[in-house]
């Protein structure tokens, strides 16, 4: 089962987990990334450090850590650049998922139990257009992880107000967050279902609207199974955001494990495209 929620314990993250980490500077990122990758390598995964710097500079930076230097020499850890890994900073979402699917298959073919990456992806969300496209990729790769031994720590620098807003949008598409606390998270689950967690009210309904639009869970299936067991609170603003998205896609949400107050609200409002599953 995949991890969800807020955490600071990297050992909780398994071979298919996907976390968003908001960091302040390069040293902070590299320290946490090395720990994340080392834990994965100890479990038989191949590790990749994806840096915004050229590979030579990034590798020299990593080699200041004795454990990372040893793993680089052993070949269990590699360094890739953001520009090489993400199509010069403008990846097509589906193509990027295919890239990591091939990389995971290659890791398996040479004897590793899967692939784990830690990527500083800040450069990929520098404009609203790029952030929207990359958010779509984050959701698609999250789906991929539910059936593959591929795990990732996606790091985003949050040292400015503009960056913090973009990181909140991205963090909402990860099942796990570190250093970022979005009010809600929409993520992929096994067997094509999706989980929705957090608090959704007047203040966060806009984030739910943009998250649904970017993720577009109804693209491949007109009945979307939505697990609400992680919802702490949802008022009519959240229900409206779900209804508006379902209407726009001609889709139906089948809500599983909703809190009692959400079930009552849906029943009172009598919305046609939100159905509560019978236990």
C-alpha positions as CSV (number, residue, x, y, z in Angstrom):
1,X,0.0,0.0,0.0
2,X,1.3,3.5,-0.9
3,X,2.0,6.1,1.7
4,X,-0.1,9.2,2.0
5,X,-0.2,12.3,4.1
6,X,2.5,14.5,5.7
7,X,5.7,12.9,6.8
8,X,9.3,13.6,7.8
9,X,10.3,9.9,8.0
10,X,11.9,8.9,4.7
11,X,12.0,5.3,5.7
12,X,8.2,5.2,5.5
13,X,8.4,5.7,1.8
14,X,8.3,2.5,-0.3
15,X,9.1,1.4,-3.9
16,X,6.0,3.1,-5.4
17,X,5.7,6.2,-3.2
18,X,5.6,9.7,-4.6
19,X,6.4,12.7,-2.4
20,X,6.6,16.5,-2.9
21,X,9.2,18.3,-0.9
22,X,9.4,22.1,-0.6
23,X,13.0,23.1,0.1
24,X,14.9,26.4,0.7
25,X,18.4,25.9,-0.7
26,X,20.5,23.4,-2.6
27,X,22.3,22.0,0.4
28,X,19.0,21.2,2.1
29,X,17.8,19.5,-1.1
30,X,20.9,17.4,-1.6
31,X,21.1,16.3,2.0
32,X,17.5,15.0,2.0
33,X,17.8,13.6,-1.5
34,X,20.9,11.6,-0.6
35,X,19.1,10.1,2.4
36,X,16.0,9.2,0.3
37,X,18.1,7.6,-2.4
38,X,20.4,5.8,0.0
39,X,17.4,4.2,1.7
40,X,16.1,3.0,-1.6
41,X,19.5,1.6,-2.7
42,X,19.7,-0.3,0.6
43,X,16.4,-2.0,-0.5
44,X,17.7,-2.9,-3.9
45,X,16.5,0.1,-5.9
46,X,18.7,2.0,-8.4
47,X,19.0,5.6,-7.5
48,X,19.1,8.7,-9.7
49,X,19.8,12.3,-8.5
50,X,18.3,14.8,-11.0
51,X,19.9,18.2,-10.6
52,X,19.2,21.7,-12.0
53,X,23.0,22.0,-12.4
54,X,25.2,20.4,-15.1
55,X,26.0,16.8,-14.2
56,X,29.7,17.5,-13.5
57,X,28.9,20.2,-10.9
58,X,26.1,18.1,-9.3
59,X,28.3,15.1,-9.0
60,X,31.1,17.1,-7.4
61,X,28.6,18.5,-5.0
62,X,27.3,15.0,-4.1
63,X,30.8,13.6,-3.6
64,X,31.2,15.9,-0.6
65,X,29.0,13.2,1.1
66,X,31.1,10.1,1.7
67,X,28.1,7.7,1.4
68,X,27.0,9.3,-1.9
69,X,30.5,9.2,-3.3
70,X,30.7,5.5,-2.6
71,X,27.4,4.8,-4.2
72,X,28.4,6.8,-7.3
73,X,31.6,4.7,-7.6
74,X,29.5,1.5,-7.3
75,X,27.1,2.6,-10.0
76,X,24.1,2.2,-7.8
77,X,23.7,6.0,-7.9
78,X,23.7,8.2,-11.0
79,X,23.4,11.9,-11.7
80,X,21.2,13.3,-14.5
81,X,20.5,16.9,-15.4
82,X,17.1,18.4,-15.5
83,X,17.5,19.6,-19.1
84,X,18.5,16.1,-20.3
85,X,15.9,14.3,-18.3
86,X,13.0,16.6,-19.0
87,X,13.3,17.4,-22.7
88,X,15.2,20.7,-22.2
89,X,12.7,21.8,-19.6
90,X,9.5,21.5,-21.7
91,X,8.5,17.8,-21.5
92,X,5.3,16.4,-22.9
93,X,3.5,14.8,-20.0
94,X,2.8,11.4,-21.7
95,X,6.3,11.3,-23.2
96,X,7.9,12.0,-19.8
97,X,6.0,9.1,-18.2
98,X,7.2,6.8,-21.0
99,X,10.7,8.0,-20.4
100,X,10.6,6.9,-16.7
101,X,8.8,3.6,-17.7
102,X,11.7,2.7,-19.9
103,X,14.2,3.8,-17.3
104,X,12.4,1.6,-14.7
105,X,12.4,-1.4,-17.1
106,X,16.1,-0.9,-17.7
107,X,16.8,-0.9,-13.9
108,X,14.9,-4.1,-13.5
109,X,16.7,-5.7,-16.5
110,X,20.1,-5.2,-14.8
111,X,19.1,-6.7,-11.5
112,X,17.7,-3.8,-9.5
113,X,14.3,-4.1,-7.8
114,X,13.1,-0.8,-9.2
115,X,14.1,2.8,-9.8
116,X,14.1,5.7,-7.4
117,X,14.7,9.3,-8.3
118,X,15.2,12.6,-6.4
119,X,14.7,15.5,-8.7
120,X,15.0,19.3,-8.2
121,X,12.2,20.2,-10.6
122,X,12.0,23.9,-9.7
123,X,13.0,25.0,-13.2
124,X,10.0,23.2,-14.7
125,X,7.4,25.4,-13.0
126,X,8.8,28.8,-13.6
127,X,5.7,30.1,-15.6
128,X,2.0,29.3,-15.1
129,X,1.9,27.5,-18.5
130,X,4.9,25.3,-17.6
131,X,3.6,24.7,-14.1
132,X,0.2,23.5,-15.5
133,X,1.8,21.1,-18.0
134,X,4.2,19.7,-15.4
135,X,1.3,19.3,-12.9
136,X,-0.4,17.1,-15.5
137,X,2.8,15.0,-15.8
138,X,3.0,14.7,-12.0
139,X,-0.5,13.2,-12.0
140,X,0.2,10.8,-14.8
141,X,3.4,9.6,-13.3
142,X,1.6,9.1,-10.0
143,X,-0.8,6.8,-11.8
144,X,2.2,4.9,-13.3
145,X,3.7,4.4,-9.8
146,X,0.6,2.5,-8.6
147,X,1.6,-0.5,-10.8
148,X,5.4,-0.1,-11.1
149,X,8.4,-0.2,-8.7
150,X,9.2,3.5,-9.4
151,X,9.4,6.0,-6.6
152,X,10.2,9.7,-6.5
153,X,11.0,12.7,-4.4
154,X,10.0,15.8,-6.4
155,X,11.8,18.8,-4.9
156,X,10.6,22.4,-5.5
157,X,12.3,25.5,-4.1
158,X,9.8,27.5,-2.1
159,X,11.9,30.6,-1.3
160,X,9.5,33.2,-2.7
161,X,5.8,33.9,-2.6
162,X,5.3,33.1,-6.3
163,X,7.2,29.8,-5.8
164,X,5.1,28.9,-2.8
165,X,1.9,29.2,-4.7
166,X,3.2,27.1,-7.6
167,X,4.5,24.5,-5.1
168,X,1.1,24.3,-3.4
169,X,-0.5,23.5,-6.7
170,X,2.1,20.8,-7.4
171,X,2.0,19.4,-3.9
172,X,-1.7,18.8,-4.2
173,X,-1.0,16.2,-6.8
174,X,1.3,14.1,-4.6
175,X,0.1,11.5,-2.1
176,X,2.9,12.5,0.3
177,X,4.2,16.0,1.2
178,X,7.3,17.0,3.1
179,X,7.9,20.6,4.0
180,X,4.7,21.6,2.2
181,X,1.2,21.3,3.6
182,X,-1.4,21.8,0.8
183,X,-4.9,21.9,2.2
184,X,-5.8,18.9,-0.1
185,X,-4.2,16.2,-2.1
186,X,-5.6,14.2,-5.1
187,X,-3.6,11.1,-5.9
188,X,-3.8,7.8,-7.8
189,X,-4.7,4.5,-6.0
190,X,-4.7,0.9,-7.0
191,X,-7.2,-0.4,-9.6
192,X,-7.8,3.0,-11.2
193,X,-9.3,4.7,-8.1
194,X,-8.3,8.1,-6.8
195,X,-7.9,9.4,-3.2
196,X,-8.9,12.9,-2.1
197,X,-7.6,14.0,1.3
198,X,-7.6,17.2,3.4
199,X,-10.0,20.1,4.1
200,X,-12.1,21.6,1.4
201,X,-14.0,24.8,2.0
202,X,-14.5,28.3,0.5
203,X,-10.7,28.9,0.8
204,X,-9.5,25.7,-0.8
205,X,-12.2,24.9,-3.3
206,X,-10.3,26.9,-5.9
207,X,-7.3,24.6,-5.5
208,X,-9.6,21.6,-5.9
209,X,-11.0,23.1,-9.1
210,X,-7.5,23.6,-10.6
211,X,-6.2,20.3,-9.3
212,X,-9.1,18.4,-11.0
213,X,-8.7,20.4,-14.2
214,X,-4.9,19.7,-14.4
215,X,-5.1,16.0,-13.3
216,X,-8.3,15.3,-15.3
217,X,-9.1,11.9,-13.7
218,X,-12.1,11.4,-16.0
219,X,-10.0,11.5,-19.2
220,X,-9.9,7.7,-19.4
221,X,-13.0,6.7,-17.5
222,X,-16.4,8.3,-17.2
223,X,-17.1,6.8,-13.8
224,X,-14.4,8.0,-11.4
225,X,-14.0,6.1,-8.1
226,X,-13.0,8.6,-5.4
227,X,-11.9,7.4,-2.0
228,X,-12.9,10.1,0.6
229,X,-11.6,8.3,3.7
230,X,-8.9,11.0,4.1
231,X,-11.3,13.9,4.0
232,X,-11.3,15.8,7.3
233,X,-13.9,18.4,6.2
234,X,-15.8,19.3,3.1
235,X,-18.6,21.8,2.7
236,X,-20.8,22.7,-0.3
237,X,-17.9,24.6,-2.0
238,X,-16.0,21.3,-2.3
239,X,-19.1,19.5,-3.5
240,X,-19.7,22.2,-6.2
241,X,-16.1,21.9,-7.4
242,X,-16.6,18.1,-7.9
243,X,-20.0,18.6,-9.6
244,X,-18.7,21.3,-11.9
245,X,-15.7,19.1,-13.0
246,X,-18.0,16.1,-13.5
247,X,-20.4,18.2,-15.6
248,X,-17.6,19.5,-17.8
249,X,-16.4,15.9,-18.5
250,X,-19.8,14.2,-18.7
251,X,-18.6,12.0,-15.8
252,X,-19.8,10.5,-12.6
253,X,-18.0,10.3,-9.3
254,X,-18.6,7.2,-7.2
255,X,-17.6,8.3,-3.7
256,X,-16.3,5.6,-1.4
257,X,-15.7,5.8,2.4
258,X,-17.0,9.4,2.7
259,X,-17.2,10.9,6.2
260,X,-20.8,11.0,7.4
261,X,-21.1,14.8,7.1
262,X,-20.2,14.5,3.4
263,X,-22.7,11.8,2.7
264,X,-25.4,13.9,4.4
265,X,-24.4,17.0,2.4
266,X,-24.6,15.1,-0.9
267,X,-27.9,13.7,0.0
268,X,-29.3,17.1,1.0
269,X,-28.1,18.8,-2.2
270,X,-29.3,15.9,-4.4
271,X,-26.6,16.2,-7.0
272,X,-26.9,13.9,-9.9
273,X,-23.3,13.1,-10.7
274,X,-22.0,12.3,-7.2
275,X,-23.0,8.9,-5.9
276,X,-22.1,7.5,-2.5
277,X,-21.1,3.8,-2.8
278,X,-23.1,1.5,-0.5
279,X,-20.8,-0.3,1.9
